[in-house]
């Protein structure tokens, strides 16, 4: 059997959403290391995943010590990365305000509890705290969790999603956020059910993941750290299968897919997966060619824009002595605007 993009494949581990083993090959190499790594598209529901999926124990051990060093090259974040993450946090908050009832919580922010899962170095937790919320986080990497606690003074615990959620009383959270975290899991439906059970009635779950069909270089998209790969339709179906009602979502062609949902009545049977999904991950990978990618980059001016942005980040972050000082200045305007509407 040919091991190439689009070839049929009988997976070693079943799909965590629909349990089918029938799949199609998407990619055969880790895009960051070049090592062998099989990524497949499920015949049953179109979800992308690496095969075989790692065990929960192996994944937790890797994230605890190796993930940030392997992909960020650091035990703790540089100030320019804190600035970038802080700006991302502001953009995410603005999206949530525009697409959910969270704006109605303004006057009772102190009574609202938020949890950021995969909090990294704590920038979104810091933003929510500055807006008056009872903001907490959980981060699997020891170094980044220590930075969020020791440098930023945040309530960010070190641990896994499962262990931390198990310690939280049911129905006690108003908002759970996962930014570029959901694609790192191995059992998304179990995670969704755990999170939904911890939300209060009317509570919100806000997820952002990379769009696995977005234009990029042939070797960019698929690598070990991402165990799951989503399209807009597969992300919505996964949340519905996990018993949530989708309130709003970003366009299906966005580079990053955002979705906000609220706990619903868990269905007696999971909804049917997208009919005739046509393996969009396979199609997208087959269309990725170096010549096309380089021409797109040149035409868009993105490399120059990215370089200028990185230089500006270095200059701006150099003005501050610590991450706490930087975020305080960055969030000052947003905090003032938020409180003026309270």
C-alpha positions in Angstrom: 0.0 0.0 0.0 1.4 3.4 -1.0 2.1 5.7 2.0 1.3 9.0 0.3 -1.3 11.8 0.8 -4.8 10.5 0.0 -4.0 6.8 0.3 -6.4 4.7 2.3 -5.2 3.6 5.8 -6.3 1.4 8.6 -5.4 3.3 11.7 -3.6 1.8 14.7 -5.8 3.8 17.1 -9.5 4.5 16.4 -10.9 8.0 15.9 -11.5 9.5 19.3 -14.8 11.1 18.1 -16.5 8.5 15.9 -14.3 5.4 16.7 -13.7 4.5 13.0 -10.2 3.1 12.1 -10.7 3.7 8.4 -8.8 6.8 7.3 -6.8 8.5 4.6 -3.2 9.5 4.7 -2.6 13.3 5.1 1.1 13.6 5.9 4.0 11.2 6.8 6.6 13.6 8.4 6.8 15.9 11.3 6.9 19.3 9.8 9.3 20.7 12.4 11.7 17.8 12.9 11.4 15.9 9.6 11.0 12.6 11.6 8.4 10.1 10.6 5.0 11.0 11.8 1.7 9.8 10.4 -1.3 12.2 10.2 -4.6 10.8 8.9 -8.1 12.0 8.1 -10.9 10.0 9.5 -13.3 8.4 6.9 -16.1 8.5 9.4 -16.1 12.2 10.5 -13.2 14.0 8.8 -11.3 14.7 12.0 -7.5 14.8 11.5 -5.2 13.1 14.0 -1.8 11.6 14.3 -1.7 7.8 14.3 -1.1 6.2 16.7 -2.4 8.7 19.2 -0.1 8.9 22.3 -1.4 7.8 25.7 -2.6 10.4 28.2 0.4 9.6 30.4 3.0 10.0 27.7 1.5 13.2 26.5 1.4 14.7 30.1 5.0 13.8 30.7 6.1 15.4 27.4 4.2 18.7 28.1 5.4 18.9 31.7 9.1 19.3 30.7 9.8 19.3 26.9 7.1 21.1 24.9 8.0 24.7 25.5 11.8 24.0 25.1 11.2 22.0 21.9 9.0 24.6 20.2 9.8 27.8 21.9 13.4 27.1 22.9 13.0 28.5 26.4 12.0 27.5 29.9 10.2 30.8 30.4 9.0 33.5 27.9 10.9 36.4 26.6 9.3 39.8 27.1 8.6 40.1 23.4 6.6 36.9 23.6 4.7 38.2 26.6 3.8 41.3 24.5 2.6 39.2 21.6 0.6 37.0 23.8 -0.9 40.0 25.6 -2.0 41.5 22.3 -3.5 38.2 21.3 -5.4 38.1 24.6 -6.9 41.5 23.9 -8.0 40.4 20.4 -9.6 37.2 21.8 -11.5 39.2 24.5 -12.8 41.5 21.8 -14.1 38.6 19.7 -15.8 37.0 22.8 -17.5 40.3 23.6 -18.8 40.6 20.1 -20.1 37.0 19.9 -21.4 36.1 23.3 -23.4 37.5 26.3 -20.1 38.1 28.3 -20.6 41.8 28.0 -23.7 41.4 30.2 -21.4 40.2 33.0 -19.6 43.5 33.3 -21.3 44.8 36.5 -20.8 41.4 38.3 -17.3 40.6 37.1 -16.0 40.0 40.6 -18.6 37.2 41.1 -17.7 35.6 37.8 -15.0 32.9 37.8 -13.0 32.2 34.6 -10.5 29.4 33.9 -7.9 29.5 31.1 -6.7 26.0 30.3 -3.3 25.8 28.8 -2.7 29.3 30.2 1.0 29.4 29.0 2.6 32.3 30.8 -0.7 33.7 31.9 -1.5 36.7 29.6 -5.2 36.0 29.2 -5.6 35.3 32.9 -3.9 38.6 33.6 -6.3 40.4 31.3 -9.4 38.8 32.9 -8.1 39.7 36.4 -7.4 43.3 35.3 -11.1 43.4 34.1 -12.2 42.4 37.5 -13.0 38.7 37.1 -12.0 36.0 39.5 -9.5 34.7 36.9 -7.5 31.4 37.2 -5.5 29.2 34.9 -3.9 25.8 34.5 -0.7 25.2 32.6 1.0 21.8 32.0 4.5 23.2 31.6 6.3 23.8 35.0 8.4 26.7 33.8 5.6 28.7 32.3 3.3 28.0 35.2 6.0 29.2 37.6 6.5 32.4 35.5 2.7 33.1 35.6 2.7 32.7 39.4 6.1 34.1 40.4 6.5 37.0 37.9 2.9 37.9 37.1 1.4 37.0 40.4 -1.4 35.0 38.9 -3.5 32.0 40.1 -2.1 29.6 37.5 -1.8 26.0 38.7 0.6 23.5 37.2 -1.1 20.3 36.0 -3.1 18.7 33.3 -6.6 19.5 32.1 -8.0 16.3 33.6 -6.3 16.6 37.0 -7.3 20.2 37.5 -10.9 19.9 36.3 -11.4 16.9 38.6 -10.5 19.2 41.5 -13.1 21.8 40.5 -16.7 21.5 41.8 -19.4 20.9 39.2 -21.3 24.0 38.1 -18.8 26.5 39.5 -17.3 28.3 36.5 -18.7 31.0 34.3 -16.1 30.8 31.5 -13.6 28.3 30.3 -11.1 29.2 27.6 -8.7 27.1 25.5 -6.5 28.9 23.1 -4.5 26.6 20.8 -5.0 23.8 23.4 -7.9 21.7 22.1 -5.8 20.3 19.2 -3.3 19.0 21.7 -5.7 16.5 23.3 -6.3 12.8 22.7 -9.9 12.4 23.9 -11.8 15.6 22.9 -15.3 14.3 23.8 -14.2 13.4 27.3 -12.6 16.8 27.7 -15.7 18.6 26.5 -18.0 16.7 28.9 -15.7 17.4 31.8 -15.6 21.1 31.0 -19.3 21.4 30.4 -20.0 19.8 33.8 -17.9 22.5 35.5 -19.8 25.4 33.9 -22.7 27.1 35.5 -26.0 27.2 33.6 -25.4 29.8 30.9 -21.6 29.4 31.3 -19.4 29.7 28.2 -16.8 27.6 26.6 -14.5 29.5 24.2 -12.1 27.6 22.0 -9.6 28.7 19.4 -7.6 26.2 17.2 -5.5 26.5 14.0 -7.4 25.9 10.8 -5.8 22.8 9.4 -6.8 23.7 5.8 -5.3 27.2 5.8 -2.7 28.0 3.1 0.8 27.3 4.3 4.0 25.6 3.2 3.9 21.8 2.5 5.8 21.1 5.8 4.2 23.6 8.1 1.0 22.2 9.4 1.5 18.7 10.8 3.8 18.0 13.8 3.9 15.9 16.9 2.7 18.6 19.4 -0.7 18.7 17.6 -2.5 15.4 18.0 -5.8 16.6 16.4 -6.5 18.7 13.3 -9.8 20.6 12.8 -11.8 22.3 10.0 -14.7 24.6 10.8 -17.3 21.9 10.3 -15.4 19.2 12.2 -14.9 21.6 15.1 -18.6 22.4 15.3 -19.6 18.8 15.1 -17.1 17.8 17.8 -18.6 20.3 20.2 -22.1 19.2 19.4 -21.1 15.6 19.9 -19.7 16.6 23.3 -23.1 17.9 24.4 -22.6 21.7 23.8 -24.7 24.2 21.9 -22.7 26.4 19.6 -23.5 30.1 19.9 -21.1 31.6 17.4 -18.1 30.7 15.3 -15.5 32.3 13.0 -15.6 31.9 9.2 -14.5 28.5 8.0 -11.6 30.1 6.0 -10.1 32.0 8.9 -6.5 31.1 9.8 -7.6 30.3 13.3 -11.0 28.9 14.1 -12.8 30.5 17.1 -16.0 29.0 18.6 -18.1 29.8 21.7 -20.6 27.4 23.1 -22.7 26.7 26.2 -23.7 23.4 27.9 -26.8 21.8 26.4 -28.7 18.7 27.1 -26.3 15.8 26.4 -27.8 14.0 23.4 -28.9 10.4 23.8 -26.8 9.6 20.8 -24.1 11.8 19.2 -25.2 13.7 16.2 -24.2 12.2 12.9 -20.8 13.3 11.6 -20.7 15.7 8.6 -22.1 13.8 5.6 -19.7 13.3 2.7 -17.0 15.5 4.2 -14.7 14.7 1.3 -11.4 14.8 3.4 -10.7 18.5 3.3 -7.4 18.0 5.1 -6.2 15.7 2.3 -7.3 18.1 -0.4 -5.6 21.0 1.4 -2.3 19.1 1.7 -2.4 18.0 -1.9 -2.7 21.7 -2.9 0.3 22.8 -0.8 3.3 23.4 -3.1 6.4 25.3 -2.4 6.2 27.4 -5.6 2.5 28.4 -4.9 3.3 29.1 -1.2 6.4 31.3 -2.0 4.4 33.3 -4.7 1.6 33.8 -2.2 4.0 35.1 0.4 5.7 37.5 -2.0 2.4 38.8 -3.4 0.9 39.4 0.1 4.0 41.0 1.6 3.6 38.9 4.7 7.3 38.1 5.3 8.2 41.8 5.4 5.1 42.6 7.6 6.1 39.8 9.9 9.7 41.1 10.1 8.5 44.6 10.9 6.2 43.3 13.6 9.0 41.3 15.2 11.2 44.4 15.3 8.5 46.5 16.8 7.9 43.8 19.4 11.5 43.9 20.4 11.6 47.7 20.7 8.4 47.9 22.6 9.1 45.1 25.1 12.6 46.6 25.8 10.9 49.6 27.4 9.7 47.4 30.3 11.5 45.8 33.2 9.2 42.9 33.7 6.2 41.1 32.2 3.9 42.4 34.9 4.9 46.0 34.1 4.4 45.4 30.4 0.9 43.8 30.7 -0.2 46.5 33.2 0.5 49.1 30.6 -0.9 47.1 27.7 -4.2 46.3 29.5 -4.7 49.8 31.1 -6.9 51.1 28.2 -9.0 48.0 27.9 -9.5 47.9 31.7 -10.6 51.6 31.7 -13.1 51.0 28.9 -14.5 47.9 30.5 -15.1 49.6 33.9 -16.7 52.6 32.2 -19.5 50.3 31.0 -20.0 48.6 34.4 
